[in-house]
Amino acid sequence: MNIAYTINLDEFGQDLDISIRKCQELGIQNVELRSINNKNLLDFTNKEIFNLSKKLSTANLKPVALASPVFKWFYFEETSSFISFDSYYFEKFLSIQKKKKYIFRTFEIASMLKIPIIRVFSYIKDDSIPISTVPELFKDSLFKLAISLAKKNSLSLYIENEPICLVRDADTVNNLIPYIKDSPIKVWFDISNFFMVGDDLSKTFLNKILPFTDYIQFKDFSRKENFVYVPLMTGDVPYENILNNINSFYKENDTVFFNVETHIEEDKDDAIKESFKNLRNTVRKISSNTSTF
């Protein structure tokens, strides 16, 4: 397997120049985009997108994924829900017209930046949402719009398993499979999110889902006392076992993105460095016993 390590630029903060420099220091060439300068990418003007593209190109950084907030929104414009989440400078309550505007804008930006992968969600799952199953999600008019635009633009929509959204656990991700085949839909595979909702990622489940993803997200947490995010390989997620199973699935020539995030606010830079170091060391350890990694 060929591993392409990547990270979201805003993991380092909101200053683009600092984020670029820190990526270079870590030897990262592929980046994910979400927010810059306290502004969500979907609210960037065309000129701002052009300038961003030029700056990334000059730094030899390739944007490979647009981590959009699309469908990480409430179904209705008004709700009494108290679900809290980080929206990365994006509106949480939107009219249908604004949602449509942002869906179209997502594909415009991805095309301008030549980004092949668009991360999406599956609606915030609050008490008011009338959608409760994956089949119902794929009948939703806005979701159908996003799929049609993905097909039109030859881009891929990667649905993240997100604990506060409809697609959140092993069962709902498994229910995606009939809709993924022969479609632009794939899975944005967040390992720790499965463990947060009580799934353990058996080898059987991995072998069933991995054919539908090449973008795997790594973060770690500990519940020893209070819930807290920690650097990779130092928390509750059994990454070495999972990586062994991932390694046994992919073929030698497959390219898979390994995206690192931390959600750690204090000593963020140290946590990112430690996470990459631990992940790379674990990959090397496994590769020394196999020929795939």
N, C-alpha and C positions, 0 to 999 in steps of 0.2 A: 504494500500500500504506500502511495505517495502522500505524505501529510503536508498540507498547506496550513501553517499556523496563522491565525488571524486574531484581531482584537478590535473592538469598537473604539474609535478615536476618543470618544467622550469618557471612556474609562479613566483616562488620564486627567480629565478636566475639560473645561470649555475653551481653553486657549489653543487654537489650531497649531500654531508654530511649536508650542511646547509638546503637544501630542505627537506631531511629526517627528520631532527630535527624539522623543522617548521610544517611538516605534523603531527608529533607526538604531538606537542603542541596544535594543533587544533583538535586532536582526529580523524584524518582522517586515515583510514586503506586501502582504495582503491585509486590507483593512475593511472594516465594516463602518457604515455611516449612520448616524441617528440625529445627533444635535451638535451644534458648534456655535460658540459665542452666545450662549444662552438663547438659542433659537433652534426649533425643530427644523430639520432639513426640508420638510414639506412646505415650510413657509419661506424658503429661500426664493429670491428672484432669479430670473434667468441669468442675469449678470453675476450674481453671487455664485450660482452653480458653475458658470464658466470660469470664474476666478479660482474657485475651489478645485476644479478639474486641473487647471494649469498648475496650481501649487502642488497638488499630489503628483502630477506627472514629473515636475521638476525634482521632487524628492524621491522619485522612483518607487512610489507607493501605488498599488493597484487596488481600487475599490471593487470588492467582489460581492458585497451584499449591502442592500439598503434595508436597515432595521426599522421599517416603517411602523407607525402606531395604528395602521389601518385595521379596523375591527377590534381594536382594544378600546372600545368605546361602548357607552350604554345604548341599548336598543332604542329607547325613547329619549327625546331631547330633554325631558324633565323626569326626574326620578327622586324618590325619597331614600335611595340607597346610600349607605354609609361606607361602602367599599372604598378603601383607600389604596392608591397605587401611584407610582412615579410615572408621570406622563411625558417627561422630558420636553417640557415647554410646549406641549400640545394640548388643545382643548379637550376636555373630557365629555362635555355635553354639546352635541351638535345636531342641527336640523338635518333632515334628509338631503336637502340641497347642498349643505356644506359637506356632508359625507361623500356625496357624489363628486363634488369638486375636488376633494382630497384624493379620492380613488383615481380620478383622471390625472391629477398632478403627480401622484406617485409614479405612474408609468412614464410621464413626460420626463421626470427627473432621472429615473433609471435609464431611460434611453439616452438622455443627454450625457450621462456619466458612463454609458456603456456597461452598466451593472446588470449581470444576468440573474441575480437572485434577489427576490423581494420577500422579506419576512412580513407575515400578516398574522392576525389572531382570529378569534371566533366569537366575538361579542363578550362583554362583561356579563357573567352569569349572576344577575341579581334576581330578586323575587318577582320583578315585573316583566321579565323577558318572556315573550310567547314562544320562543324557540327553545326546545329542550333536548333535541336529538341531532345527531349528525345529518340524517336524511333531511330534516327540516332546515338545517343550516344551508344545505346545497339547493334548497328551493327558494331561499331568500333572494329578493330581487337585487339587492346591492352585492351580495356575494356572487350571484350569477354575472353581474356586470364586471366584477373584478376578474373572474375566470375568463370571460370573453375578451377582455382587454389583454390578459396574459397571452391568450392564444393569438390574438391579432399582432402583438408585438414580439412574439416568440420569446417570452420571458417565463420564469417559473415563480410560482407562489409557494412559499414554504410556511406552512401553518405551525406555529409554535405551541407545544403543550404548556399551557399557562394555568397555574392553579386557580386563578379567579375567572377564567374563561370557560366556555362550553367544552372545547377540546382541552382536557386538562390531565387525563390519566391514561393508563394502559388501555382501559376499555374503550374510551372515546377515540384514542389514536388508532386502535385496532379497527374501529368502525369507519375510519377514513379510507381503508384499503380499497374497497370497491369503487370509490370515487377518484382515487389517485390513478388507477390504471387508465392509460390512454388519455391523460389530462395533464395540464400544466401544474398540477398540485403535487407538492412533496411535503416532507416533514422537517421542520426545524427542531432537531432532536435535542432537547435540554435535559441532560441526564439527572441533575439534582432536583429538577422540578418533579420528576416521577417519585423520587424518594420523599419529597415534601408532602405528597398526597398519599403516601403509604404503599407505593408499588416498589418491588425489589428488582425489576429488570432481569428476569430469568433469561437464560441462553435461548430458550424456545421463543420467547417474546422478541428478543433482539433479532434472531434469525428471520422472524416474520416481518419486522419493521425496517431493518437496515436496507433492504432492497429499495426502499422509497426515500432514502436520505443520503446525502453526502455532506451534510452540514451538521456537525455535532458540537454542542455547547457544554462547556465545563465550568462549573463553579462548585463551591463546597460550603458546608455549614456544620455547626455542632449544636447538639441539644443537651450537652452534659449538664449545663446549668440553665441559663436562659438561652433562647435561640439566638445564634450569632453566626454571621458569615465569617469564614476563615479561609486562609490560602489553600489552594488545591492540595489534596493528599494529606491534609492534617485534620480533616473532619470526619463526618459520619458516613460519607458516600464511599463504598468499596471500589474505588477506581481501578486498582490494579486488576482485580478480577474482571471488571467490565471491559477494560482495555484488552485483556487476554481474549475475551469473547469477540470483541470487535475485530481484533487482529485475525482471528481464525475465520472470520466471515469474508472480509474483503480480499480481492485478488491482488496480485503483486503490482499490476499496472493501474489499479484504481486510484484516483485522486480524491481525497476526503479532506474537508476543511475542519480543523480543530480550533474552535473559537473559545478564548478564555475571557471570562468576566469574573469580577470579585464581589461587587456590591459592598466593598469595605471602604468606609469613609476615612477612618484614622490610619495614618501611615499607608495610604493607598499605593504609592509607588513601590514601597517595599513588598506589599502584598502581591502586586502584579508580577514583580520580578521573581518572588518566591514561587508563585503559581506556575509561571513558565518554566522555571528551573525544575520544579518537581515533576511537572508533566513530561518534559523532555527527558528527564532522567528515567522516569518509569517506562517511557517508550523505548529508550535505549536498552533498558534491562530486559524488556520483553523481546526486543529485536535480536538480542544476543542469543536467544534460544530458538528464534524462528528466522525465516527468510522473507517475511511479508512486510513488516514495518520498515 
